[in-house]
Amino acid sequence: MKGQVSDSARKTPVRQVEIDADEAGQRIDNFLLARLKGVPKSRIYRMLRTGEVRVNKGRVKAPYRLQAGDVVRLPPVQVTAVCSPVAPGDWGRRLEARIVYEDEDLLVLDKPAGMAVHGGSGLAGGVIEALRAIRPQARFLELVHRLDRDTSGCLLIAKRRSVLRALHEQLRSGRVEKRYLALLEGGWRRRFQRVDVPLRKFVLQGGERLVKAAEDGKPSQTLFRRIEAFPHATLVEAELLTGRTHQIRVHAAWLGHPLAGDERYGDKTANRRWRRLGLKRLFLHAWQVAFHHPRRDVMIRLEAPLDGELEALLDHLRQ
């Protein structure tokens, strides 16, 4: 996904913005960073220090949290025009077609493998940028959580700031169920196992970020349940009890059964064999998510079926 940056610039007029209930609770500096796209961060904080930005006609500091009814004065600023990331080809239609659930508060997308959830690290854009590009009228679209670029499946996106805060609280308290389907290398004899192994991030000399099991790492728990056994592989359901980076992949490798197609933590010889069988990606799919709807007072449980490539591999193994 490629974005285009224009050298053109424009000066915005003075604006008076009234904060509604959905925008309340956020820091004024974060509000300004989101509202004044293209304005350098140093300029944002200088406007706060010099009083160019006012809340209810008075000065405020960066940590000030906005309240419903506050009126924020946005001064005239020079904004570099940044074109929205443009989804290549039919990415827009593909994402719209992969929406599992949507209402006025949130949507759940069956994210395709190979697409990052957001831009960064050399990427011009990802899922969230593409959604904003095809829905320019949307006032608010933010990721509730993340999925690895190579992982497919259920991805939650909030359409209101209050919904984002509520879902983040559910994630912190462990009230969001996230279940994945994964294909483990080798025959895994157990029917069920809870892996409680701390994980720690580290960076290689070349700058690559990895995760490993370490006593001084952050607490990490995954429940593995065997679903189907094959001669040289095992299909499992992995339930996340914590949400660390690469958690399922590292815990599976720690068990001695890395994920099929895992180029980072897997077995190179085994991965070559999987490629010959048609697997061109990591076999990890977020197939189910369950959460309490923040505004409707009901439990929502959603599923995303396996992609055709993964189903075809399982059919081959069954034969």
Backbone torsions as a table, in degrees:
resi	resn	phi	psi	omega
1	MET	NA	127.6	-175.4
2	LYS	-116.9	139.8	174.9
3	GLY	-111.1	159.0	179.1
4	GLN	-121.3	135.1	-179.5
5	VAL	-112.9	129.2	-179.9
6	SER	-97.2	144.7	177.3
7	ASP	-81.2	-7.5	-178.1
8	SER	-71.3	154.6	-179.0
9	ALA	-139.0	158.6	178.3
10	ARG	-142.7	158.2	178.8
11	LYS	-107.1	125.0	-178.2
12	THR	-81.1	152.6	176.2
13	PRO	-79.8	168.3	172.2
14	VAL	-66.1	135.4	-179.5
15	ARG	-131.8	144.1	173.6
16	GLN	-111.4	114.7	-174.9
17	VAL	-113.2	122.3	176.7
18	GLU	-90.0	131.8	-176.9
19	ILE	-83.5	127.6	176.7
20	ASP	-95.4	177.5	-175.0
21	ALA	-61.7	-32.1	-177.6
22	ASP	-73.0	-25.7	-179.8
23	GLU	-92.4	-12.1	-177.3
24	ALA	-66.4	151.0	175.5
25	GLY	100.3	-17.4	-179.0
26	GLN	-89.8	154.5	177.9
27	ARG	-67.9	149.1	-178.7
28	ILE	-63.8	-36.8	-179.7
29	ASP	-65.8	-40.1	177.6
30	ASN	-66.4	-37.0	177.0
31	PHE	-61.1	-44.1	-178.8
32	LEU	-68.2	-39.6	178.9
33	LEU	-61.8	-36.3	179.5
34	ALA	-76.6	-36.1	-176.9
35	ARG	-78.2	-34.7	-173.5
36	LEU	-106.6	66.1	179.8
37	LYS	-61.2	135.3	178.6
38	GLY	91.6	-8.3	176.8
39	VAL	-90.3	126.9	-179.0
40	PRO	-56.9	145.9	-179.0
41	LYS	-59.0	-37.8	-179.9
42	SER	-61.9	-35.7	179.0
43	ARG	-68.8	-39.0	178.4
44	ILE	-57.4	-49.8	-176.3
45	TYR	-71.4	-28.7	175.7
46	ARG	-67.8	-37.9	177.6
47	MET	-62.4	-35.7	178.2
48	LEU	-70.7	-42.8	-178.6
49	ARG	-64.6	-39.2	-175.2
50	THR	-86.7	-6.3	178.9
51	GLY	83.4	12.0	176.2
52	GLU	-64.1	-34.9	173.6
53	VAL	-91.7	129.5	179.4
54	ARG	-126.3	147.2	173.0
55	VAL	-120.4	118.2	-175.6
56	ASN	54.6	39.9	176.5
57	LYS	70.8	9.3	179.1
58	GLY	-121.7	162.5	178.3
59	ARG	-76.5	148.4	174.0
60	VAL	-139.2	159.0	176.7
61	LYS	-97.9	166.5	-174.4
62	ALA	-53.9	-38.1	-177.4
63	PRO	-74.6	-7.1	-177.6
64	TYR	-56.9	131.9	178.7
65	ARG	-100.0	126.1	-176.4
66	LEU	-66.7	148.5	177.9
67	GLN	-121.1	152.1	177.8
68	ALA	-57.7	131.6	-178.9
69	GLY	96.8	-15.3	175.4
70	ASP	-59.4	144.6	174.7
71	VAL	-113.1	118.9	-177.2
72	VAL	-103.1	126.2	174.1
73	ARG	-88.4	119.0	175.7
74	LEU	-100.8	118.2	-176.4
75	PRO	-75.5	165.9	174.1
76	PRO	-67.2	128.9	179.9
77	VAL	-135.9	154.4	176.4
78	GLN	-84.5	120.3	-177.4
79	VAL	-115.7	124.7	173.9
80	THR	-75.6	127.8	-178.1
81	ALA	-72.0	119.5	177.1
82	VAL	-115.1	117.9	-179.5
83	CYS	-70.2	143.5	177.6
84	SER	-63.8	145.2	175.9
85	PRO	-56.9	139.5	-179.4
86	VAL	-107.7	125.2	179.9
87	ALA	-70.4	127.6	-178.6
88	PRO	-69.2	146.8	174.7
89	GLY	55.8	-127.6	-175.9
90	ASP	-104.2	30.2	-179.6
91	TRP	-56.4	-40.5	-179.2
92	GLY	-58.8	-49.7	179.4
93	ARG	-64.4	-36.8	180.0
94	ARG	-63.5	-43.1	-179.8
95	LEU	-67.3	-43.6	178.6
96	GLU	-59.2	-38.8	-178.5
97	ALA	-71.0	-17.3	-176.7
98	ARG	-101.5	14.7	175.9
99	ILE	-75.9	120.9	-178.0
100	VAL	-84.8	-35.4	-176.4
101	TYR	-154.9	144.3	175.6
102	GLU	-155.8	138.7	168.5
103	ASP	-140.6	-166.5	-175.4
104	GLU	-72.8	-9.7	-175.0
105	ASP	-107.3	-29.9	-173.5
106	LEU	-160.9	168.1	171.3
107	LEU	-142.0	154.2	176.3
108	VAL	-121.1	124.2	-174.7
109	LEU	-112.0	139.9	171.0
110	ASP	-85.7	89.4	-175.1
111	LYS	-63.9	132.7	176.3
112	PRO	-75.1	149.2	174.5
113	ALA	-67.0	147.5	177.7
114	GLY	90.9	-3.6	179.2
115	MET	-115.6	124.4	178.6
116	ALA	-67.7	155.1	179.4
117	VAL	-78.0	-22.9	177.8
118	HIS	-154.7	165.7	179.4
119	GLY	-73.5	169.2	-179.1
120	GLY	128.7	164.3	-179.9
121	SER	52.2	45.9	178.3
122	GLY	89.4	-3.9	179.3
123	LEU	-98.4	132.8	-179.7
124	ALA	-73.8	-26.0	-178.4
125	GLY	-172.8	170.4	179.9
126	GLY	-144.8	-152.2	-176.2
127	VAL	-58.0	-49.1	-173.1
128	ILE	-67.4	-36.9	177.5
129	GLU	-67.4	-38.6	178.9
130	ALA	-65.6	-40.8	178.5
131	LEU	-64.2	-41.0	178.6
132	ARG	-65.0	-34.4	-179.3
133	ALA	-68.8	-39.2	-178.1
134	ILE	-87.1	-7.9	176.2
135	ARG	-128.6	63.5	-176.2
136	PRO	-62.5	-19.7	-179.1
137	GLN	-79.9	-12.5	-177.7
138	ALA	-69.5	126.3	-178.8
139	ARG	-73.6	-30.7	-172.7
140	PHE	-150.4	125.3	173.2
141	LEU	-143.9	116.2	-178.9
142	GLU	-140.4	145.5	175.9
143	LEU	-67.8	133.2	174.2
144	VAL	-82.8	-36.0	178.1
145	HIS	-150.7	-174.5	-177.1
146	ARG	-126.1	159.0	168.4
147	LEU	-128.1	145.6	174.3
148	ASP	-56.7	152.9	179.7
149	ARG	-55.8	-39.1	-176.1
150	ASP	-84.7	-2.6	-178.9
151	THR	-98.1	137.5	176.5
152	SER	-103.9	170.7	171.7
153	GLY	117.5	-163.5	-168.7
154	CYS	-64.4	122.1	178.6
155	LEU	-128.5	123.7	-178.2
156	LEU	-89.4	135.1	178.2
157	ILE	-132.7	125.9	-178.4
158	ALA	-89.0	144.1	177.6
159	LYS	-110.2	1.3	175.2
160	ARG	-138.8	143.6	179.2
161	ARG	-64.6	-37.7	179.6
162	SER	-64.1	-35.7	177.4
163	VAL	-68.8	-40.2	176.9
164	LEU	-59.2	-46.3	179.9
165	ARG	-62.3	-42.3	-177.9
166	ALA	-65.8	-41.9	-179.9
167	LEU	-70.0	-35.0	175.2
168	HIS	-62.4	-39.1	177.9
169	GLU	-64.8	-40.2	176.3
170	GLN	-63.3	-38.8	177.8
171	LEU	-64.3	-43.9	-179.0
172	ARG	-63.5	-34.7	-177.5
173	SER	-92.0	5.7	175.7
174	GLY	74.2	25.0	-177.5
175	ARG	-99.1	5.6	173.5
176	VAL	-103.4	121.3	178.2
177	GLU	-87.8	127.0	176.5
178	LYS	-128.7	116.2	-178.3
179	ARG	-119.6	137.0	-176.9
180	TYR	-120.6	152.6	168.3
181	LEU	-104.1	131.0	-177.1
182	ALA	-140.4	145.6	175.7
183	LEU	-104.8	117.1	-179.6
184	LEU	-91.5	144.0	175.2
185	GLU	-72.8	132.0	176.4
186	GLY	88.0	170.6	179.0
187	GLY	-85.2	115.6	-179.7
188	TRP	-100.9	113.3	-169.7
189	ARG	-79.6	-25.4	-177.6
190	ARG	-71.0	150.2	174.0
191	ARG	-88.5	-26.7	-174.6
192	PHE	-154.4	139.7	174.8
193	GLN	-155.7	135.3	173.7
194	ARG	-100.3	121.7	177.9
195	VAL	-101.2	118.8	-179.2
196	ASP	-120.7	80.6	-173.6
197	VAL	-130.0	120.8	-179.8
198	PRO	-62.3	147.8	-179.4
199	LEU	-125.1	144.4	-179.9
200	ARG	-135.1	138.1	175.6
201	LYS	-82.6	147.8	172.0
202	PHE	-149.9	164.3	-174.6
203	VAL	-121.8	129.9	176.6
204	LEU	-75.3	167.4	-178.3
205	GLN	-59.6	-32.8	180.0
206	GLY	-77.9	-2.4	179.0
207	GLY	97.7	-5.1	180.0
208	GLU	-71.1	134.2	-179.4
209	ARG	-95.4	129.3	179.5
210	LEU	-130.7	169.0	177.7
211	VAL	-128.1	141.5	178.3
212	LYS	-142.0	158.9	175.0
213	ALA	-70.7	130.0	-177.8
214	ALA	-155.2	138.8	-178.5
215	GLU	-61.4	-30.3	-178.7
216	ASP	-92.3	12.9	179.8
217	GLY	-83.3	-176.0	179.0
218	LYS	-82.9	142.5	179.4
219	PRO	-55.0	134.8	-176.3
220	SER	-146.2	127.6	-178.9
221	GLN	-131.6	133.1	176.5
222	THR	-132.6	136.6	173.7
223	LEU	-101.0	124.2	176.6
224	PHE	-108.4	130.3	176.3
225	ARG	-125.9	129.2	179.4
226	ARG	-74.8	132.7	179.1
227	ILE	-108.1	-46.1	-176.3
228	GLU	-152.2	134.7	-178.7
229	ALA	-106.2	138.3	175.6
230	PHE	-122.6	169.1	-177.4
231	PRO	-56.2	-38.5	-176.5
232	HIS	-129.0	20.4	-179.4
233	ALA	-160.6	162.9	-179.6
234	THR	-139.3	126.6	174.5
235	LEU	-86.0	126.6	-178.2
236	VAL	-129.0	159.0	166.1
237	GLU	-101.7	130.2	178.0
238	ALA	-115.3	121.4	178.8
239	GLU	-105.9	125.2	179.6
240	LEU	-82.7	123.3	172.3
241	LEU	-97.1	-19.2	170.1
242	THR	-132.8	170.1	-173.9
243	GLY	-125.5	59.1	179.8
244	ARG	-82.9	156.8	177.1
245	THR	-59.2	131.2	177.1
246	HIS	57.2	25.1	-171.3
247	GLN	-57.8	-51.7	-177.6
248	ILE	-62.4	-41.8	-177.7
249	ARG	-62.9	-44.0	-178.0
250	VAL	-73.9	-39.7	177.8
251	HIS	-65.1	-38.0	177.3
252	ALA	-64.5	-43.0	177.6
253	ALA	-64.1	-37.7	177.8
254	TRP	-61.9	-34.0	176.7
255	LEU	-70.2	-13.8	-175.3
256	GLY	90.2	11.5	-179.1
257	HIS	-133.0	73.7	-178.4
258	PRO	-62.9	161.1	-179.0
259	LEU	-70.9	142.8	174.9
260	ALA	-62.2	132.9	178.3
261	GLY	80.5	8.3	-179.0
262	ASP	-84.1	103.9	-177.4
263	GLU	-75.5	-15.2	-175.7
264	ARG	-97.1	-42.7	-176.2
265	TYR	-118.0	1.7	-173.7
266	GLY	-93.2	-168.7	-178.6
267	ASP	-99.7	122.0	-174.5
268	LYS	-63.6	-42.6	179.8
269	THR	-63.6	-44.4	179.0
270	ALA	-63.3	-39.4	-179.2
271	ASN	-64.9	-34.6	175.3
272	ARG	-63.6	-38.0	177.6
273	ARG	-66.1	-40.7	179.2
274	TRP	-64.3	-37.6	178.5
275	ARG	-63.8	-37.7	177.4
276	ARG	-64.7	-25.7	178.3
277	LEU	-87.2	1.1	175.3
278	GLY	103.0	1.8	-179.8
279	LEU	-87.1	110.5	-177.1
280	LYS	-104.9	8.4	-173.9
281	ARG	-146.2	175.4	174.5
282	LEU	-71.5	133.0	177.2
283	PHE	-88.1	80.7	176.7
284	LEU	-148.6	122.8	-172.8
285	HIS	-138.8	123.3	177.6
286	ALA	-77.9	91.0	-168.1
287	TRP	-88.3	-19.5	-176.8
288	GLN	-146.0	139.9	174.3
289	VAL	-139.0	141.8	178.9
290	ALA	-138.7	137.9	-177.6
291	PHE	-158.4	163.9	176.4
292	HIS	-89.5	121.8	-178.6
293	HIS	-63.6	123.1	-173.1
294	PRO	-62.4	-24.2	-174.0
295	ARG	-120.0	-10.1	-177.1
296	ARG	-110.0	-4.7	177.2
297	ASP	56.5	43.5	175.1
298	VAL	-137.6	156.2	173.2
299	MET	-84.3	134.7	177.3
300	ILE	-112.8	124.8	176.4
301	ARG	-126.3	121.9	-173.6
302	LEU	-128.4	150.9	179.8
303	GLU	-130.9	147.3	174.0
304	ALA	-123.4	120.5	-177.7
305	PRO	-66.4	158.4	176.6
306	LEU	-61.1	144.9	174.5
307	ASP	-65.0	158.7	-177.1
308	GLY	-57.6	-37.6	-179.8
309	GLU	-61.6	-41.6	-178.8
310	LEU	-72.8	-40.5	176.8
311	GLU	-62.2	-40.6	-179.8
312	ALA	-63.1	-38.0	178.2
313	LEU	-65.3	-43.4	178.8
314	LEU	-63.3	-40.5	177.2
315	ASP	-60.5	-40.0	178.6
316	HIS	-63.5	-42.9	-179.0
317	LEU	-65.6	-36.2	179.8
318	ARG	-67.8	-27.2	-179.5
319	GLN	-81.4	NA	NA
